[in-house]
Amino acid sequence: METWTIYKEFRFEAAHRLPDHDGKCQRLHGHSWVGRVYLRGSRLTESGPKAGMLMDYGDIKAYLTPLLNDYLDHHYLNDTTGLANPTSEEVARWIFDRLFEAGLPHLHAIEVRETCTSSAYYGKE
């Protein structure tokens, strides 16, 4: 069976702290976060203005924008996400769950990079 996987990258600036961490991440600090929303599907749109697409990238962005504006970009993640310990792994799952609840079609996984060398990938099979 044919399968397509696409992603839409997004960025946000945000602060967090890991209160029980045994290192410097226990202190308040910020990151220039980079994320990717991965969509996977076996059928492309057959006709109309989006023919040949799994999903239009602009439509993916429309699902992301409220999360970025209201919870992620220039926010303190400990407060806005409700996560007691907002690790990259937990932030990835939080984003996935919000997009799933919003009904984003073909949602496969979320990747979140808090630094250029560290990333978390979360999805459901």
N, C-alpha and C positions, 0 to 999 in steps of 0.2 A: 504494500500500500504506500502511496506517496504521502509524504508529510512535509509541511513547510514550517519553519520556525523563523519568526521575525522578532526584532526588538526595537523599542523606543528608549533612547537614553534621556535621562533628566538629571538636573543638578540642583543642589540647594546648600545653603550655608546654615548651619545649626550648631547649637551648643548642647552638651549633655554631660552627665557625670555618672560614674558607676559606683554607687555608695559603698558597696561591700568589696570592691576590688582591692587587691593587695599591692597595687602599684600606682603609678602617677595618674592613671585614668580615674582614680577616686576623686580627684580634684576637678572642678568645673573647667571645661575646655571646649573648644569648637573645632569643627572640620569643614572642609569644602567637600561635601558628600557628592558622589556620583552614583546614579542608579540606572538600572535597566529593567524594563518590563518585557518579559518574553511571552510571546503568544505562539501557540502551536495548533495546527489544524491540518486536515486532510482534504479540504475543499476550498477552492478559491471562488470568489464571487463570479458568477457566470455572465452577467450582463449589467448594463447601466454604466454610470460614471465611475464605478469602482470595480469594474470587470478586471479579472486577473489579480486581484488583491485578496489576501487573507483578511486584512483590515486596513483601512486608511490610517496612516501615521497621525494625521490631524485628529482623527476620532480617538485614538489612544491618548493623545495629549489632553483632550477634553475630559477624560476620566482622571488624569493626573493633576490637572490644574487646581481643583478645589483642595486636594490633599496638600499640595505644595504651598498654596496661599494661606490656608487656614491652620495647618498643623506642622509643617516641616520647615519651609524657608524662613530664615531669620527668627526661629523660635527656639525655646528651651525644651528639648524633647522629653525630659522627665515630666514636664507639666502637660504639654499638649497631646502627647500620645497616651498618657496614663500608665506608661511603663515604669515600674519601679527601678529597673535596671536596663536601660535602653542600649544594649549591645548592638553591634551591627546585625547579628543574627536575629535579635528580637525586633529591630526596626524593619528588617526585610520581611519578617512574618507579619508585622503590623500592617505594612503597606499592602502585602498580598491579601490579607483578610479584608481590608477596606475596599480594594478593587474588586474582590470577589463579591462582597456585599453589594457593591454598586452595579454588578452584573456585567463586568467587562468580558466580552466574548473571547473564547480561546485562551484565557489566562493560563499560563503554564508555570511561570516562575518569576521571582524578583531577585535581582542581584543588587547589593548595596556595597559600595566601596567608601570607606571612611578615610583612607589614605591611598596613595598611588600603589602601595604594595600589599594592602590588606582588604579582603572582600569577603562577603557572606552571600550565599546563594540559597534561596528557599523556594520550594515548590511542593506541590502535592501530586502524587501519581494517581 
